[in-house]
Amino acid sequence: MRRRFTRRYPRSVSGAALYGLRRIPGLRPVAVIVAILIGVLSFRQSPPFVVVAVPYDRALYDHWIDADGDCQDSRTELLINRSETPVQLSADGCHVIAGRWRDGYSKTILTDPKSVDIDHRIPLAEAHRSGADQWTAAERRRFANAIQDQDSLVITSASTNRSKADGDPASWLPLGSGKTCDYIAAWIRTKQRWQLTMDPIENAWVKTLNQWCS
């Protein structure tokens, strides 16, 4: 019996670049250089390169709260509101156990809520180093639970969310027709809505892509 191997392709722009370069004879050294540059671009977002008023701690951003006390936290309410079909709730009505959601990045369909992640488009750590370190606890809570804002909170798969991590568009972008441009446009809108800053490299990269998309 022959074994079937599944080839895994990269899902981000940086991953695609490295994948392509490694497969071209003579360009593998270039792939190494690109990998180093990507590492440097990611490292720029770490201390001591970023000075914040309060060290980042995810606990500072009180998320998935039950603001109205109905036993459904903000994650559950978002799953209910954004499902393309009526959801199925647990017996106590507090949790979603089935529904149909469209991944905001890959556009694939998700039906198991256990495989669904709610992603902060501007990751909490990125928001913190972009000005949210100066916010009050109430402002951070509002940002972390902005379930009515399609740009701020995005339904995606757990694997995509982990690939994206807490970087900005210089570290990760979705691939595919229209997906990159949609992501950049939404990134700009979200940063502007919450009055969050961009560092020089992020700003230059986002502006370049936005102009290209236009």
N, C-alpha and C positions, 0 to 999 in steps of 0.2 A: 504493500500500500504506500502510495506516495504521500509525503507530508506536504501540506499546503502552507506556505508562509505568507503572511499578510504584510505587505510593505507599508510602513508608516511614513506618511509625508508630513512635512512641517506645516503648521497652521498659522504661522506668523510671518511677517515680512522678513525679519532678521533670520528666522529659521530657514526660510526659503532661500535667502541669499547664500547662507552657509551650505545648504544642501546642494545648490546648483554649482557653487564654486568647487566643492569637493569632488564632484563628478566630472569636472573638466580637466584632462591631463595637463599638468604643468601649472595649474592654478591652485593646487592645494596649499602652497605657502601663503598665497593671498587669502585663502580661507582662514588660516591661522591668524593673520593680521586683522582680518575683519572680526574674528572672534574676540581678539584682544580689545579692539575698539569698542565692540558692543559691551564688553565687560566694563571698560572705562566709563562709557555713557551711563551704565547702570550704577556704577560705584559713585558717580557724582551726586547721587541723591542720598548718600549716606553720610552720617557724621564722620569727620568734622567739617565736611564741605557745606552742610546745611545747618544753619544756626536757627534754633527755635526757642520760643519763650519757655515752653514746657516740653520735656522729652516725650516722644510719641508713645502712647500706650493705647491699645485698642479699647481698653475699658473706659477711656475718656469719652468714647462715642457710644452712648447707650442705645443700642439698636435692637430691632425686633421687639419693641415694647407693645404692651396691650393698653393703649391710651384710653380706650373707652370702657375697659373692664368687662368686655363681653366674652372673654376667654380666647379670642382670636387675636394673636399678635400681628404686628404689621407685616411680617412675611406671609402669614396665612391670608391676610386681607388682600395683599398684592396678588397672590396666586389666584384668589377668587375673582378679583377684578379683571385680570388679564387673560384668563383662560378663554380660549376660542369656543369652548363648549361649556355647558353647565358643569361645575365641579361636583365631585362626590365627597361628602364630608364624613368624618368619623362619627360614631354613634353619639358622642357628646357634643358634636357640632363644633369642636375646637380646632380640628386639623383637617387639611385637605389630603385625601387618599387617592384621588384620580382626577384627571383633567387633561387639557390639551393646550400646550404652550409653544410659541415659536421662539426659538433661540434668537436673541437680539443681535448676535454676532455672526453665527453660521447660517441662520435662517432655517435650520432643521427643526423638525417637530419633536417635542418632548411630551411624554404622557405619564411618566412616573415622577411624582413630586420628590421622591427620594434622590433622583438623579438631577434635580433642578437646583441651581444656585441662584441667589439674587445677588447680582454684582453691583457694587458701587462703581459707576463708570469712572468717576474720579476716585480712586482708591482712598480709603480713610487715611492711610499713611501719606499719600500724595497730597491730599487736602491739608493735612496737618503741616506739611513743610511748605505749603503754598499760601498760608495765612490763617488756617483754621486753628493754629496753635494759640491765636489771640482771641478766639471766640469764647463766649460763655458756655456753660454746660447746656443751657437750653438751646443755643444755636447749634451746637454739635449734635444734640438729640434730634433736632428738626432736620438737619442734613442727613443723618444716618437713617432716618425713617421717612424720607420724602416719597412715599408710595404713589402719590398722584402725579409725579413728574416722570414721564417716560424717558427723559434723558438721564436723569440722575441715577435711577435704579433700573437695571437691565436683567431680564431673565436669560439665563444661559446654562450650559451644561457645566457640571462640576469640573470636568477635564479642561474645558476652555478657561474657566475662571482661574484654575491653578496655573495654567500656561501664562495668562495675563499678569498674574501676581499683583504687585503694587506699583508697577512702573507707569510712565507716561508714554505717549506715542513714539518717543525715540527708542523705547525699549520693546514695545509690542504694538502690533496692528493686525486686525483681521484681514485675511486675504480674500480676494474674489471680486467679481464685477460689482462695482458700486459700494461694496462693504467698507473698503478703506475710506472712501470719500464721505460716506454716511457717518462713519466713526469720528473722523476729524471734525466735521461740522457739528456733531453733537458734543464733542469734547469742548469746542470753543464756546458753544451756547451754555454748557454747564458751568464752565469756569467763569463766564461772565455773569451768569445768574447768581452764583454764590460769591462773586467778587474775589475769586482766587487768582493768584498771580501765576505767571509762567517763568521758569528760569530761562536764561539766554539760549541755551541749546534747544530746549523744548519749544520756545517761542519761534526760533528760526525754522525748525523742522516743521512745526505745525503750519506756519505761514507759507512755507514752500509747498507743502502738500495741498493746502487750501487753494492756492493760486493755480496749481496744476489741475486740481479738480474742477476749478471754474472754467 
